Amino acid sequence: MNEIQRLIKKLIEFRDERDWAFHHNPKDLALSLSLEASELLELFQWVSSEEALETKHVEMKEELADVLIYALTFAHAAGIDVSQAIEEKLEKKYPSPNA
């Protein structure tokens, strides 16, 4: 089991302990993922990247964790192997120059 699979397993156990599975359908997870990504983006509003990194680093870490939690939970709900999806996307978007 790789690290991503281990994290997904832990997230699903966390979800199931709280009986939240009925909320975790692909549509609602995609919506939540978008909202959390917007919260991360909001940390940069009206400040430079440098200032945001200096003054809002803790909040960035928390919001990024939320984004990743929803992304991994979405992957589970949609039956997507995250490692495979990333590798396929990289190869499609940025093919090896030696191919």
MARFILUM-679262 format. One line per field, with one value per residue: residue number from 1; residue in one letter; z negated, y, x negated of N, C-alpha, C in turn. Coordinates in pm, whole numbers. Atoms other than C-alpha are relative to their C-alpha. Layout:
<nodes>
n <- [NUM, ...]
res <- [A, ...]
nz <- [Z, ...]
ny <- [Y, ...]
nx <- [X, ...]
caz <- [Z, ...]
cay <- [Y, ...]
cax <- [X, ...]
cz <- [Z, ...]
cy <- [Y, ...]
cx <- [X, ...]
</nodes>
This chain:
<nodes>
n <- [1, 2, 3, 4, 5, 6, 7, 8, 9, 10, 11, 12, 13, 14, 15, 16, 17, 18, 19, 20, 21, 22, 23, 24, 25, 26, 27, 28, 29, 30, 31, 32, 33, 34, 35, 36, 37, 38, 39, 40, 41, 42, 43, 44, 45, 46, 47, 48, 49, 50, 51, 52, 53, 54, 55, 56, 57, 58, 59, 60, 61, 62, 63, 64, 65, 66, 67, 68, 69, 70, 71, 72, 73, 74, 75, 76, 77, 78, 79, 80, 81, 82, 83, 84, 85, 86, 87, 88, 89, 90, 91, 92, 93, 94, 95, 96, 97, 98, 99]
res <- [M, N, E, I, Q, R, L, I, K, K, L, I, E, F, R, D, E, R, D, W, A, F, H, H, N, P, K, D, L, A, L, S, L, S, L, E, A, S, E, L, L, E, L, F, Q, W, V, S, S, E, E, A, L, E, T, K, H, V, E, M, K, E, E, L, A, D, V, L, I, Y, A, L, T, F, A, H, A, A, G, I, D, V, S, Q, A, I, E, E, K, L, E, K, K, Y, P, S, P, N, A]
nz <- [0, -5, 95, -37, 38, 147, 40, -37, 96, 127, -19, -6, 138, 72, -48, 41, 145, 23, -81, -97, -136, -83, -54, -81, -139, -85, -21, 121, 24, -97, 46, 118, -47, -59, 108, 78, -86, 4, 129, -14, -88, 72, 83, -82, -45, 37, 48, -88, 38, 108, 123, 40, 55, 129, 103, 0, -29, 76, -65, -129, 30, 36, -119, -92, 54, -35, -144, -25, 59, -90, -127, 19, 27, -131, -78, 52, -37, -145, -45, -75, 58, -7, -55, -142, -67, -10, -98, -133, -36, -31, -129, -104, -10, -16, -40, 6, -125, -62, -45]
ny <- [-118, -122, -105, -56, 99, 0, -119, 20, 96, -72, -93, 75, 45, -121, -29, 104, -11, -111, 28, -108, 53, -47, -132, 11, 41, -79, -139, -80, -9, -95, -132, -33, -20, -134, -98, -2, -62, -144, -50, -11, -115, -123, -42, -83, -119, -134, 0, 70, 138, -3, -42, 106, 108, -44, -30, 92, 133, 100, 12, 68, 142, 54, 1, 100, 131, 18, 27, 135, 94, 14, 59, 143, 62, 2, 108, 127, 10, 12, 116, -47, 24, -131, 13, 29, -117, -101, 45, -9, -141, -55, 54, -58, -144, -28, 128, 9, -47, 112, 100]
nx <- [-86, 82, -38, -131, -100, -7, -74, -140, -55, -17, -111, -126, -25, -42, -136, -94, -19, -92, -119, -12, 9, -112, 37, 121, -22, 90, -44, 20, 144, 55, -43, 79, 137, 4, -12, 125, 102, -27, 48, 145, 22, -36, 113, 87, -72, 47, 138, 93, 28, 98, -67, -91, 81, 55, -100, -115, 52, -76, -131, 21, 18, -131, -86, 53, -41, -141, -6, 50, -96, -114, 45, 21, -130, -67, 62, -54, -142, -11, 76, 118, 132, 63, 135, -13, -57, 105, 99, -60, -17, 133, 45, -85, 20, 143, 62, 146, 60, 69, -99]
caz <- [0, 103, -97, 100, 50, -322, -353, -166, -394, -699, -559, -487, -837, -982, -766, -854, -1228, -1200, -967, -702, -400, -283, -229, -35, 313, 607, 667, 306, 276, 596, 465, 131, 308, 505, 192, 4, 301, 298, -72, 8, 289, 61, -153, 136, 190, 177, 79, 263, 264, 38, -216, -216, -273, -559, -735, -647, -628, -901, -734, -398, -548, -693, -372, -160, -391, -337, 41, 35, -198, 35, 345, 204, 76, 419, 584, 359, 427, 803, 817, 940, 868, 788, 862, 1198, 1285, 1214, 1414, 1709, 1701, 1689, 1983, 2181, 2104, 2091, 2293, 2256, 2509, 2579, 2671]
cay <- [0, 333, 654, 790, 466, 473, 829, 743, 444, 666, 928, 667, 522, 876, 937, 606, 653, 967, 816, 1081, 849, 970, 1317, 1182, 1136, 1264, 1576, 1695, 1615, 1807, 2102, 2092, 2061, 2377, 2565, 2465, 2561, 2901, 2938, 2870, 3126, 3383, 3390, 3564, 3831, 4186, 4078, 3961, 3595, 3678, 3860, 3583, 3320, 3523, 3605, 3324, 3013, 2827, 2901, 2789, 2459, 2406, 2499, 2287, 1993, 2048, 2057, 1735, 1563, 1638, 1548, 1211, 1138, 1233, 996, 716, 789, 808, 499, 691, 570, 901, 784, 642, 950, 1182, 972, 951, 1325, 1413, 1186, 1325, 1691, 1678, 1375, 1262, 1441, 1105, 928]
cax <- [0, -151, -124, 173, 366, 281, 412, 732, 787, 739, 981, 1247, 1210, 1242, 1552, 1713, 1655, 1868, 2130, 2064, 2063, 2405, 2251, 1956, 2096, 1889, 2104, 2094, 1724, 1644, 1844, 1662, 1328, 1402, 1507, 1193, 973, 1143, 1063, 698, 709, 871, 557, 380, 644, 503, 151, -159, -257, -549, -332, -74, -344, -490, -164, 77, -137, 53, 387, 245, 138, 486, 668, 436, 505, 878, 829, 629, 875, 1164, 959, 857, 1206, 1346, 1098, 1217, 1585, 1525, 1304, 1000, 648, 478, 124, 227, 434, 140, -104, 135, 205, -165, -237, 59, -8, -388, -501, -857, -1077, -1244, -919]
cz <- [0, -94, 33, -40, -151, -50, 32, -98, -133, 9, 0, -138, -85, 37, -55, -150, -36, 78, 100, 144, 90, 59, 106, 137, 89, 19, -122, -33, 96, -40, -119, 35, 58, -108, -80, 82, 2, -131, 1, 84, -72, -86, 75, 45, -62, -59, 103, -48, -120, -133, -51, -63, -138, -109, -12, 25, -72, 65, 134, -20, -30, 121, 103, -47, 34, 147, 28, -58, 93, 133, -14, -27, 128, 84, -43, 47, 150, 56, 84, -79, 20, 62, 150, 77, 20, 105, 142, 46, 35, 137, 115, 22, 29, 40, -6, 131, 75, 55, 150]
cy <- [124, 107, 60, -97, -6, 120, -13, -95, 69, 99, -72, -55, 117, 33, -100, 1, 106, -14, 112, -49, 52, 138, -10, -62, 91, 146, 86, 15, 98, 143, 45, 25, 140, 108, 11, 62, 151, 61, 13, 123, 132, 53, 92, 131, 126, 3, -72, -145, -4, 36, -109, -116, 34, 7, -103, -145, -110, -23, -72, -150, -66, -10, -102, -140, -28, -35, -145, -106, -21, -63, -151, -74, -7, -115, -135, -19, -24, -120, 36, -31, 128, -8, -23, 122, 108, -39, 10, 144, 63, -46, 61, 148, 36, -128, 10, 45, -112, -103, 2]
cx <- [-90, 57, 137, 111, 18, 80, 149, 68, 28, 118, 134, 35, 53, 145, 101, 25, 103, 131, 27, 7, 112, -26, -110, 25, -86, 42, -29, -149, -66, 35, -84, -146, -17, 7, -129, -113, 19, -46, -152, -35, 26, -115, -96, 66, -61, -140, -88, -17, -92, 66, 94, -77, -55, 106, 111, -41, 79, 137, -12, -14, 134, 92, -48, 36, 146, 17, -41, 93, 118, -41, -19, 130, 83, -55, 54, 144, 19, -77, -121, -127, -81, -140, 4, 51, -106, -103, 54, 14, -134, -48, 82, -32, -146, -72, -152, -59, -72, 95, 18]
</nodes>
